[in-house]
Amino acid sequence: MRRFYCLAASLTTITFAAICSFAGPVASELFPTAVGTRWVYDAGPVEVTEEIVGEDLIEGERCLKLETRVNGKPISFEHLAVRPDGVYRVTIAGERVMPPLCFLKSSPQSGERWSVKSKVGEIDVSGEFAGGKSLVQTPSGRYSVITAHGTRFQSPGGELEFTYSYAPGVGKVKQVISIQGKSAQLVLKEFHPAPNGQAGSTVVPASATEPTKSAPPKSVLPQR
C-alpha cells in the first residue's frame, strides 16, 4: 500500500488543446503562480509537497516549474501553463506533452466535458474530463472548489479515474485517484503563499533546464 501511495503521489506530475503562445502565466484566481508558493498534502503514510520552484520558457511561453516531493525527497517535476481558459501540462519529468494537455478549466459550466489526446514521449495519453463545482473539507479548511473528473484514461494496470479539486486563491486542495478498486488521495493540510516580495526566477530556454534525476514513470497516469 505504501508503494501505491508513492505511485499516486508521483501521478501529481502526470495529467494532461491546442498549442498557442502567451507572454507568460496569466493572473489566475484558481491557481497561484508566484515562485515560492508551496502546498503540503496528507497522503496517508506519506507527506507530499508541491512547490513552484521557478519559471522556464518553452516554445515562447513562460511555464511554471512545479516540483513534487515525497517525505521531503524530490521525486519529479512538471511544467504548467496557466492560460485564460485553464491550466495545461506542458512537460512531465522532462518529457514534453504534445500537445499540452488541459486538465482544468478556469470556469467550467456544470457538467461541461472535454476530451484530451496527447503524447508524452512515445506514450499516448487520452481520456475525458467533466467539470463541476462542489464543497471540500480538508484539515486546512472548508473550500468552494472547481472540480475536474477524469475518466477513460488507460494504464497498464487498468482504467484510471481521478478527481482534482481546486479552490480560488489556493490551488489544488484535494486529489483522488482510483484504479482496480484501490484509491489514494492527497488532501491539503498546509498552504504557504509565496513570501511577500518574492521575485520571479530567471527565465531560461527549456533546453537549458536541468533534466530530472529520476526516470519518468513507465505508465503515464494523469494526476496534480
MOHU-V91636 format. One record per pair of residues at least 6 apart in sequence whose C-alpha atoms are under 8 Angstrom apart, sorted by sequence separation. I is the first residue (numbers start at 1). J is the second residue. D is the distance in Angstrom with one decimal. If there is no record, write none. Layout:
BEGIN
i=<I & I>
j=<J & J>
d=<D & D>
END
This chain:
BEGIN
i=<27 & 41 & 42 & 56 & 57 & 68 & 69 & 81 & 82 & 90 & 91 & 118 & 119 & 136 & 137 & 153 & 154 & 166 & 167 & 177 & 178 & 40 & 41 & 55 & 56 & 67 & 68 & 69 & 80 & 81 & 90 & 117 & 118 & 135 & 136 & 152 & 153 & 165 & 166 & 176 & 177 & 25 & 40 & 41 & 55 & 56 & 67 & 68 & 80 & 81 & 89 & 90 & 117 & 118 & 135 & 136 & 151 & 152 & 153 & 164 & 165 & 166 & 176 & 177 & 40 & 55 & 56 & 67 & 68 & 80 & 81 & 90 & 91 & 116 & 117 & 135 & 136 & 151 & 152 & 165 & 176 & 39 & 40 & 54 & 55 & 67 & 79 & 80 & 90 & 116 & 117 & 134 & 135 & 151 & 164 & 165 & 175 & 176 & 38 & 39 & 53 & 54 & 66 & 67 & 78 & 79 & 80 & 89 & 90 & 115 & 116 & 133 & 134 & 150 & 151 & 164 & 174 & 175 & 38 & 39 & 52 & 53 & 54 & 65 & 66 & 78 & 79 & 88 & 89 & 115 & 116 & 133 & 134 & 149 & 150 & 163 & 164 & 174 & 175 & 38 & 52 & 53 & 65 & 66 & 78 & 79 & 88 & 89 & 115 & 116 & 133 & 134 & 149 & 150 & 162 & 163 & 173 & 174 & 37 & 38 & 52 & 53 & 65 & 66 & 78 & 88 & 89 & 102 & 114 & 115 & 132 & 133 & 149 & 162 & 163 & 173 & 174 & 36 & 37 & 51 & 52 & 64 & 65 & 77 & 78 & 87 & 88 & 101 & 113 & 114 & 131 & 132 & 148 & 149 & 162 & 173 & 36 & 50 & 51 & 63 & 64 & 76 & 77 & 78 & 86 & 87 & 88 & 101 & 113 & 114 & 131 & 132 & 147 & 148 & 161 & 162 & 172 & 35 & 36 & 50 & 51 & 63 & 64 & 76 & 77 & 86 & 87 & 101 & 113 & 131 & 147 & 148 & 160 & 161 & 34 & 35 & 36 & 50 & 63 & 86 & 87 & 99 & 100 & 112 & 113 & 130 & 131 & 147 & 160 & 161 & 33 & 35 & 49 & 50 & 62 & 63 & 86 & 87 & 99 & 111 & 112 & 129 & 130 & 146 & 147 & 160 & 35 & 48 & 49 & 61 & 85 & 86 & 98 & 99 & 111 & 112 & 129 & 130 & 145 & 146 & 159 & 160 & 48 & 49 & 85 & 86 & 97 & 98 & 110 & 111 & 129 & 145 & 146 & 158 & 159 & 170 & 48 & 49 & 84 & 85 & 97 & 98 & 109 & 110 & 128 & 129 & 145 & 157 & 158 & 47 & 48 & 49 & 97 & 108 & 109 & 110 & 127 & 128 & 144 & 145 & 157 & 46 & 47 & 48 & 96 & 97 & 108 & 127 & 128 & 143 & 144 & 46 & 47 & 95 & 96 & 127 & 128 & 95 & 103 & 105 & 126 & 127 & 63 & 104 & 126 & 127 & 92 & 125 & 126 & 91 & 125 & 136 & 33 & 9 & 138 & 25 & 138 & 23 & 24 & 25 & 136 & 5 & 21 & 22 & 23 & 24 & 25 & 108 & 136 & 5 & 9 & 21 & 22 & 23 & 24 & 25 & 107 & 5 & 6 & 21 & 22 & 5 & 2 & 104 & 105 & 2 & 104 & 103 & 177 & 139 & 140 & 175 & 138 & 139 & 140 & 175 & 138 & 139 & 140 & 31 & 138 & 140 & 172 & 28 & 13 & 27 & 12 & 25 & 26 & 25 & 26 & 10 & 25 & 26 & 164 & 162 & 164 & 9 & 22 & 160 & 162 & 13 & 156 & 6 & 13 & 14 & 155 & 10 & 13 & 155 & 10 & 155 & 154 & 153 & 153 & 16 & 16 & 15 & 30 & 14 & 13 & 13 & 19 & 16 & 18 & 19 & 17 & 18 & 17 & 16 & 17 & 16 & 17 & 15 & 16 & 16 & 15 & 125 & 123 & 17 & 16 & 120 & 16 & 16 & 94 & 93 & 94 & 93 & 93 & 95 & 93 & 94 & 93 & 92 & 31 & 77 & 30 & 31 & 76 & 30 & 31 & 32 & 76 & 30 & 31 & 32 & 48 & 76 & 29 & 30 & 31 & 32 & 75 & 29 & 30 & 31 & 76 & 28 & 30 & 31 & 43 & 44 & 62 & 43 & 43 & 42 & 43 & 41 & 42 & 55 & 41 & 42 & 54 & 55 & 56 & 57 & 41 & 42 & 54 & 55 & 56 & 57 & 58 & 40 & 41 & 54 & 55 & 56 & 57 & 58 & 39 & 40 & 41 & 54 & 55 & 56 & 57 & 40 & 56 & 39 & 40 & 39 & 38 & 39 & 56 & 38 & 37 & 38 & 37 & 38 & 36 & 37 & 36 & 37 & 34 & 35 & 36 & 34 & 36 & 35 & 34 & 35 & 35 & 34 & 35 & 8 & 8 & 8 & 9 & 5 & 4 & 15 & 14 & 15 & 16 & 14 & 15 & 14 & 15 & 11 & 13 & 14 & 15 & 11 & 12 & 13 & 14 & 11 & 12 & 13 & 11 & 12 & 11 & 8>
j=<33 & 47 & 48 & 62 & 63 & 74 & 75 & 87 & 88 & 96 & 97 & 124 & 125 & 142 & 143 & 159 & 160 & 172 & 173 & 183 & 184 & 47 & 48 & 62 & 63 & 74 & 75 & 76 & 87 & 88 & 97 & 124 & 125 & 142 & 143 & 159 & 160 & 172 & 173 & 183 & 184 & 33 & 48 & 49 & 63 & 64 & 75 & 76 & 88 & 89 & 97 & 98 & 125 & 126 & 143 & 144 & 159 & 160 & 161 & 172 & 173 & 174 & 184 & 185 & 49 & 64 & 65 & 76 & 77 & 89 & 90 & 99 & 100 & 125 & 126 & 144 & 145 & 160 & 161 & 174 & 185 & 49 & 50 & 64 & 65 & 77 & 89 & 90 & 100 & 126 & 127 & 144 & 145 & 161 & 174 & 175 & 185 & 186 & 49 & 50 & 64 & 65 & 77 & 78 & 89 & 90 & 91 & 100 & 101 & 126 & 127 & 144 & 145 & 161 & 162 & 175 & 185 & 186 & 50 & 51 & 64 & 65 & 66 & 77 & 78 & 90 & 91 & 100 & 101 & 127 & 128 & 145 & 146 & 161 & 162 & 175 & 176 & 186 & 187 & 51 & 65 & 66 & 78 & 79 & 91 & 92 & 101 & 102 & 128 & 129 & 146 & 147 & 162 & 163 & 175 & 176 & 186 & 187 & 51 & 52 & 66 & 67 & 79 & 80 & 92 & 102 & 103 & 116 & 128 & 129 & 146 & 147 & 163 & 176 & 177 & 187 & 188 & 51 & 52 & 66 & 67 & 79 & 80 & 92 & 93 & 102 & 103 & 116 & 128 & 129 & 146 & 147 & 163 & 164 & 177 & 188 & 52 & 66 & 67 & 79 & 80 & 92 & 93 & 94 & 102 & 103 & 104 & 117 & 129 & 130 & 147 & 148 & 163 & 164 & 177 & 178 & 188 & 52 & 53 & 67 & 68 & 80 & 81 & 93 & 94 & 103 & 104 & 118 & 130 & 148 & 164 & 165 & 177 & 178 & 52 & 53 & 54 & 68 & 81 & 104 & 105 & 117 & 118 & 130 & 131 & 148 & 149 & 165 & 178 & 179 & 52 & 54 & 68 & 69 & 81 & 82 & 105 & 106 & 118 & 130 & 131 & 148 & 149 & 165 & 166 & 179 & 55 & 68 & 69 & 81 & 105 & 106 & 118 & 119 & 131 & 132 & 149 & 150 & 165 & 166 & 179 & 180 & 69 & 70 & 106 & 107 & 118 & 119 & 131 & 132 & 150 & 166 & 167 & 179 & 180 & 191 & 70 & 71 & 106 & 107 & 119 & 120 & 131 & 132 & 150 & 151 & 167 & 179 & 180 & 70 & 71 & 72 & 120 & 131 & 132 & 133 & 150 & 151 & 167 & 168 & 180 & 70 & 71 & 72 & 120 & 121 & 132 & 151 & 152 & 167 & 168 & 71 & 72 & 120 & 121 & 152 & 153 & 121 & 129 & 131 & 152 & 153 & 90 & 131 & 153 & 154 & 120 & 153 & 154 & 120 & 154 & 165 & 64 & 43 & 173 & 61 & 174 & 60 & 61 & 62 & 173 & 43 & 59 & 60 & 61 & 62 & 63 & 146 & 174 & 44 & 48 & 60 & 61 & 62 & 63 & 64 & 146 & 45 & 46 & 61 & 62 & 46 & 45 & 147 & 148 & 46 & 148 & 148 & 223 & 187 & 188 & 223 & 187 & 188 & 189 & 224 & 188 & 189 & 190 & 82 & 189 & 191 & 224 & 82 & 68 & 82 & 68 & 81 & 82 & 82 & 83 & 68 & 83 & 84 & 223 & 222 & 224 & 70 & 83 & 221 & 223 & 76 & 219 & 70 & 77 & 78 & 219 & 75 & 78 & 220 & 76 & 221 & 221 & 221 & 222 & 88 & 89 & 89 & 106 & 92 & 92 & 93 & 99 & 97 & 99 & 100 & 99 & 100 & 100 & 100 & 101 & 101 & 102 & 101 & 102 & 103 & 103 & 220 & 220 & 116 & 116 & 220 & 118 & 125 & 211 & 211 & 212 & 212 & 214 & 216 & 215 & 216 & 216 & 216 & 166 & 212 & 166 & 167 & 212 & 167 & 168 & 169 & 213 & 168 & 169 & 170 & 186 & 214 & 168 & 169 & 170 & 171 & 214 & 169 & 170 & 171 & 216 & 169 & 171 & 172 & 184 & 185 & 203 & 185 & 186 & 186 & 187 & 186 & 187 & 200 & 187 & 188 & 200 & 201 & 202 & 203 & 188 & 189 & 201 & 202 & 203 & 204 & 205 & 188 & 189 & 202 & 203 & 204 & 205 & 206 & 188 & 189 & 190 & 203 & 204 & 205 & 206 & 190 & 206 & 190 & 191 & 191 & 191 & 192 & 209 & 192 & 192 & 193 & 193 & 194 & 193 & 194 & 194 & 195 & 193 & 194 & 195 & 194 & 198 & 198 & 198 & 199 & 200 & 200 & 201 & 177 & 184 & 185 & 186 & 184 & 184 & 220 & 220 & 221 & 222 & 221 & 222 & 222 & 223 & 220 & 222 & 223 & 224 & 221 & 222 & 223 & 224 & 222 & 223 & 224 & 223 & 224 & 224 & 223>
d=<7.4 & 5.9 & 6.6 & 5.7 & 6.2 & 5.8 & 5.5 & 5.8 & 6.4 & 6.0 & 5.2 & 6.0 & 5.6 & 5.7 & 6.4 & 5.7 & 5.9 & 4.2 & 6.6 & 5.4 & 6.6 & 7.1 & 5.1 & 6.3 & 5.4 & 7.0 & 6.0 & 7.3 & 6.8 & 5.1 & 5.1 & 7.4 & 5.2 & 7.1 & 5.2 & 6.2 & 5.1 & 5.7 & 5.7 & 6.9 & 5.4 & 7.1 & 5.9 & 6.1 & 5.5 & 6.7 & 7.9 & 5.6 & 5.5 & 6.4 & 6.8 & 7.6 & 5.8 & 6.2 & 5.6 & 6.5 & 7.9 & 6.6 & 6.9 & 7.0 & 5.9 & 7.3 & 5.8 & 6.2 & 4.5 & 4.6 & 6.8 & 6.1 & 5.8 & 4.7 & 6.7 & 7.7 & 7.8 & 7.7 & 4.3 & 4.6 & 6.9 & 6.5 & 7.1 & 5.2 & 4.3 & 5.6 & 6.6 & 6.1 & 5.4 & 4.3 & 6.1 & 5.6 & 4.7 & 5.3 & 6.8 & 5.9 & 5.9 & 4.8 & 6.1 & 6.3 & 5.3 & 6.6 & 7.1 & 5.2 & 7.8 & 5.2 & 5.5 & 6.6 & 7.4 & 5.4 & 7.3 & 5.4 & 6.9 & 7.5 & 5.6 & 7.3 & 5.5 & 5.6 & 6.9 & 4.6 & 7.1 & 5.1 & 5.7 & 6.3 & 6.5 & 5.8 & 7.5 & 6.8 & 5.4 & 7.4 & 5.0 & 5.9 & 5.2 & 5.9 & 6.2 & 5.6 & 6.6 & 7.6 & 5.2 & 5.6 & 6.8 & 5.5 & 6.7 & 4.3 & 5.7 & 6.1 & 5.8 & 6.1 & 5.3 & 6.7 & 5.1 & 6.6 & 4.3 & 7.9 & 4.5 & 7.2 & 5.9 & 6.1 & 7.2 & 5.2 & 7.9 & 4.6 & 5.7 & 6.6 & 4.5 & 6.6 & 4.6 & 7.3 & 4.5 & 4.3 & 7.4 & 7.3 & 5.8 & 6.2 & 5.8 & 5.6 & 4.3 & 5.3 & 6.7 & 6.0 & 6.1 & 6.4 & 5.5 & 5.5 & 6.4 & 5.3 & 6.6 & 6.4 & 5.6 & 5.7 & 6.1 & 6.5 & 7.0 & 5.4 & 7.2 & 5.1 & 5.6 & 6.5 & 4.2 & 4.9 & 5.5 & 6.5 & 5.4 & 5.7 & 5.1 & 8.0 & 5.2 & 7.1 & 6.6 & 6.3 & 7.3 & 7.6 & 5.5 & 6.6 & 5.5 & 6.6 & 6.8 & 5.3 & 5.9 & 6.0 & 7.6 & 5.1 & 5.9 & 5.6 & 6.8 & 5.4 & 6.4 & 5.5 & 7.5 & 7.7 & 5.3 & 6.6 & 4.3 & 4.6 & 5.5 & 6.8 & 7.3 & 5.2 & 7.2 & 5.7 & 7.9 & 4.6 & 4.9 & 5.4 & 6.6 & 7.9 & 7.2 & 5.5 & 6.3 & 5.6 & 6.4 & 4.5 & 6.0 & 6.6 & 7.5 & 5.6 & 5.8 & 6.4 & 7.2 & 7.7 & 4.2 & 7.4 & 5.5 & 5.8 & 5.2 & 6.1 & 5.1 & 5.8 & 6.3 & 5.1 & 7.6 & 7.0 & 5.1 & 7.8 & 5.9 & 4.5 & 5.3 & 7.2 & 5.5 & 7.2 & 5.3 & 6.7 & 5.8 & 5.3 & 6.3 & 8.0 & 5.6 & 6.5 & 5.4 & 7.9 & 6.5 & 5.2 & 6.2 & 5.7 & 4.5 & 5.2 & 6.4 & 6.5 & 7.4 & 7.2 & 4.7 & 7.8 & 7.2 & 7.5 & 5.7 & 6.5 & 6.8 & 4.6 & 5.7 & 6.5 & 4.5 & 7.4 & 6.5 & 5.8 & 6.2 & 7.2 & 4.7 & 5.4 & 6.6 & 6.9 & 7.0 & 5.5 & 6.1 & 7.1 & 7.5 & 6.6 & 5.1 & 7.6 & 5.9 & 7.3 & 6.3 & 6.0 & 6.2 & 6.2 & 8.0 & 6.1 & 7.8 & 6.1 & 6.6 & 4.8 & 7.5 & 6.0 & 7.4 & 7.2 & 7.6 & 4.7 & 7.8 & 7.7 & 5.9 & 7.8 & 7.6 & 7.1 & 7.6 & 7.9 & 7.7 & 7.8 & 7.1 & 7.6 & 7.4 & 8.0 & 7.9 & 7.3 & 5.8 & 6.0 & 8.0 & 6.8 & 7.4 & 7.2 & 5.8 & 4.4 & 6.5 & 7.7 & 7.8 & 7.3 & 6.7 & 6.1 & 5.3 & 6.5 & 7.0 & 7.5 & 7.7 & 7.5 & 7.5 & 5.6 & 7.4 & 7.4 & 6.6 & 7.6 & 7.7 & 7.9 & 5.9 & 7.1 & 7.5 & 7.7 & 6.3 & 7.8 & 6.2 & 6.7 & 4.8 & 7.2 & 6.1 & 5.0 & 6.0 & 7.7 & 6.7 & 7.7 & 7.5 & 7.2 & 7.3 & 8.0 & 7.6 & 6.2 & 5.9 & 5.1 & 5.9 & 7.3 & 6.6 & 6.8 & 7.9 & 7.9 & 7.3 & 7.3 & 7.9 & 7.3 & 7.2 & 7.0 & 6.4 & 7.4 & 6.4 & 8.0 & 6.0 & 7.0 & 5.8 & 6.8 & 7.1 & 6.5 & 7.8 & 7.5 & 7.6 & 6.7 & 5.3 & 6.8 & 7.0 & 6.1 & 6.0 & 7.4 & 6.1 & 7.5 & 6.3 & 6.6 & 6.5 & 7.1 & 6.4 & 6.8 & 6.1 & 3.8 & 6.3 & 7.3 & 5.6 & 5.3 & 6.5 & 7.1 & 7.2 & 7.2 & 7.3 & 7.8 & 7.4 & 7.4 & 5.9 & 7.8 & 6.0 & 5.9 & 7.8 & 7.9 & 7.4 & 7.9 & 5.6 & 7.6 & 7.7 & 7.3 & 6.6 & 8.0 & 6.6 & 6.0 & 6.9 & 6.3 & 7.9 & 4.1 & 6.5 & 6.5 & 7.7 & 6.8 & 5.1 & 5.5 & 6.5 & 6.3 & 6.8 & 5.1 & 6.8 & 4.6 & 7.9 & 8.0 & 5.7 & 7.7 & 7.3 & 7.8 & 7.6 & 5.9 & 4.8 & 5.7 & 6.7 & 5.6 & 5.2 & 7.7 & 5.2 & 6.3 & 7.3 & 6.1 & 7.9 & 6.0 & 4.4 & 6.3 & 5.3 & 7.1 & 5.0 & 5.7 & 6.3 & 6.0 & 5.4 & 7.6 & 5.6 & 5.3 & 4.9 & 5.2 & 7.0 & 5.9 & 6.9 & 7.9 & 7.8 & 6.2 & 5.6 & 5.0 & 5.9 & 6.0 & 6.4 & 4.8 & 6.2 & 6.2 & 7.5 & 5.0 & 5.9 & 6.4 & 4.7 & 7.3 & 7.2 & 4.3 & 4.5 & 7.9 & 8.0 & 6.3 & 6.9 & 6.0 & 7.2 & 7.0 & 7.5 & 7.4 & 6.0 & 7.2 & 7.0 & 7.0 & 6.3 & 7.6 & 7.6 & 6.1 & 7.6 & 7.9 & 6.3 & 6.5 & 6.3 & 5.6 & 3.3 & 4.5 & 4.7 & 7.9 & 7.7 & 5.0 & 7.1 & 5.9 & 7.3 & 6.2 & 7.1 & 6.0 & 4.3 & 5.9 & 4.5 & 3.6 & 6.9 & 7.8>
END
